[in-house]
Amino acid sequence: METEDAVLALAALAQPTRLEAFRTLVGHEPGGLAAGDLARLLEVPQNTLSAHLAILSRARLVSSERHSRSIVYRANLDEFRDVALFLLRDCCGGRPEVCNPVVETLQSCCSPKRKERSRA
């Protein structure tokens, strides 16, 4: 990932409504959400959300697809992963021990939850 791409993505996420929109779309993967549904969930006027989604789209953090009369938006998790990896690679400066605590935290928060077995 180029520095300019990372800056564009980080700038797109550096606004509360856009950040919440992206997080909400991540939570609705893999199906995504129609723009109107997303606007209702975020309690944002549709025209305002449209402007925010355009910025996230230019940063390649979301994609859209027309379904009949609706436009369904999805989080681009591959692009987000690239941004996160860009940050981690640069922060480590070739010293993995610097980023190990971050990686361990990510592994613990992102690992699938194990189902508890009931004892009979």
Backbone torsions as a table, in degrees:
resi	resn	phi	psi	omega
1	MET	NA	136.6	177.9
2	GLU	-80.6	152.6	179.1
3	THR	-57.1	-41.7	-179.3
4	GLU	-61.0	-38.3	178.7
5	ASP	-66.9	-41.0	179.0
6	ALA	-64.8	-42.9	179.0
7	VAL	-62.2	-42.7	178.9
8	LEU	-60.8	-44.8	-180.0
9	ALA	-66.3	-45.4	-179.4
10	LEU	-65.6	-38.0	177.5
11	ALA	-64.6	-38.5	179.3
12	ALA	-63.7	-35.2	-179.0
13	LEU	-85.0	-7.7	-174.9
14	ALA	-86.6	39.5	178.1
15	GLN	-146.5	131.5	-171.7
16	PRO	-54.0	-45.8	-177.9
17	THR	-66.7	-42.0	179.4
18	ARG	-66.3	-39.8	178.6
19	LEU	-62.8	-44.9	179.1
20	GLU	-65.9	-37.8	177.6
21	ALA	-62.1	-45.6	179.9
22	PHE	-63.5	-46.6	179.9
23	ARG	-61.7	-38.5	178.7
24	THR	-66.2	-42.0	178.1
25	LEU	-64.7	-37.7	175.9
26	VAL	-59.6	-41.6	179.8
27	GLY	-68.2	-15.9	-179.7
28	HIS	-108.8	19.9	175.4
29	GLU	-75.7	148.3	5.6
30	PRO	-92.8	-2.4	-172.9
31	GLY	-77.9	-28.0	-176.8
32	GLY	78.8	-173.6	-178.7
33	LEU	-139.6	143.8	172.1
34	ALA	-67.9	147.7	-176.9
35	ALA	-55.8	-42.7	179.5
36	GLY	-62.9	-40.3	178.2
37	ASP	-65.5	-40.8	178.8
38	LEU	-64.4	-42.0	178.5
39	ALA	-61.0	-42.5	178.6
40	ARG	-65.0	-43.3	180.0
41	LEU	-61.6	-39.0	-177.4
42	LEU	-87.8	-7.5	-177.3
43	GLU	55.6	50.4	-179.1
44	VAL	-126.1	138.6	175.8
45	PRO	-57.4	144.5	-175.6
46	GLN	-60.1	-38.0	-179.6
47	ASN	-68.5	-34.5	176.6
48	THR	-67.4	-44.6	179.2
49	LEU	-63.1	-37.9	179.3
50	SER	-57.5	-41.9	178.3
51	ALA	-64.7	-41.1	178.6
52	HIS	-66.2	-41.5	179.6
53	LEU	-66.0	-32.4	176.9
54	ALA	-63.5	-39.8	178.6
55	ILE	-67.0	-44.0	177.7
56	LEU	-64.3	-35.0	177.8
57	SER	-67.2	-43.6	178.5
58	ARG	-61.4	-30.8	177.8
59	ALA	-83.7	1.1	179.8
60	ARG	63.1	24.2	178.4
61	LEU	-88.5	-19.1	174.5
62	VAL	-134.3	154.4	174.1
63	SER	-126.0	161.3	-179.1
64	SER	-134.8	153.9	179.1
65	GLU	-147.5	132.8	179.7
66	ARG	-79.3	131.0	174.2
67	HIS	-125.8	100.3	-178.0
68	SER	58.1	-115.7	-178.7
69	ARG	-94.0	-3.4	-177.5
70	SER	-106.6	153.8	170.7
71	ILE	-111.5	121.2	-179.3
72	VAL	-98.7	128.3	179.7
73	TYR	-105.1	143.1	177.5
74	ARG	-133.1	147.1	174.4
75	ALA	-72.3	137.8	175.7
76	ASN	-93.0	89.6	-174.9
77	LEU	-69.7	-26.3	176.4
78	ASP	-65.1	-43.1	179.2
79	GLU	-67.0	-41.6	178.5
80	PHE	-62.3	-41.9	176.7
81	ARG	-59.1	-42.8	179.6
82	ASP	-62.0	-38.7	177.7
83	VAL	-65.2	-46.3	-180.0
84	ALA	-62.1	-42.9	178.9
85	LEU	-66.2	-38.0	176.1
86	PHE	-57.5	-45.9	-180.0
87	LEU	-65.5	-44.2	-177.3
88	LEU	-68.3	-40.4	179.7
89	ARG	-63.1	-42.8	-179.3
90	ASP	-71.7	-34.9	-177.0
91	CYS	-71.7	-28.1	-177.8
92	CYS	-76.2	-27.4	179.0
93	GLY	53.0	36.8	-179.7
94	GLY	79.0	7.6	-180.0
95	ARG	-120.0	90.0	-175.6
96	PRO	-58.0	-27.2	-178.6
97	GLU	-62.9	-23.8	179.2
98	VAL	-68.5	-38.8	-176.2
99	CYS	-95.3	-7.0	-177.9
100	ASN	-53.2	-43.7	178.5
101	PRO	-61.0	-36.3	178.6
102	VAL	-66.8	-46.1	-179.4
103	VAL	-62.5	-42.4	179.1
104	GLU	-62.8	-39.8	178.1
105	THR	-64.9	-42.9	178.4
106	LEU	-62.9	-40.4	-179.8
107	GLN	-64.6	-40.4	-177.9
108	SER	-72.3	-34.4	-178.3
109	CYS	-82.9	-21.9	-174.7
110	CYS	-106.5	-2.0	179.4
111	SER	-73.2	143.9	177.3
112	PRO	-60.7	139.9	178.5
113	LYS	-73.2	133.5	176.4
114	ARG	-84.8	140.6	178.2
115	LYS	-79.5	135.4	177.8
116	GLU	-72.2	133.1	175.3
117	ARG	-85.5	134.1	177.2
118	SER	-83.8	139.1	178.9
119	ARG	-88.6	123.4	-178.4
120	ALA	-106.5	NA	NA
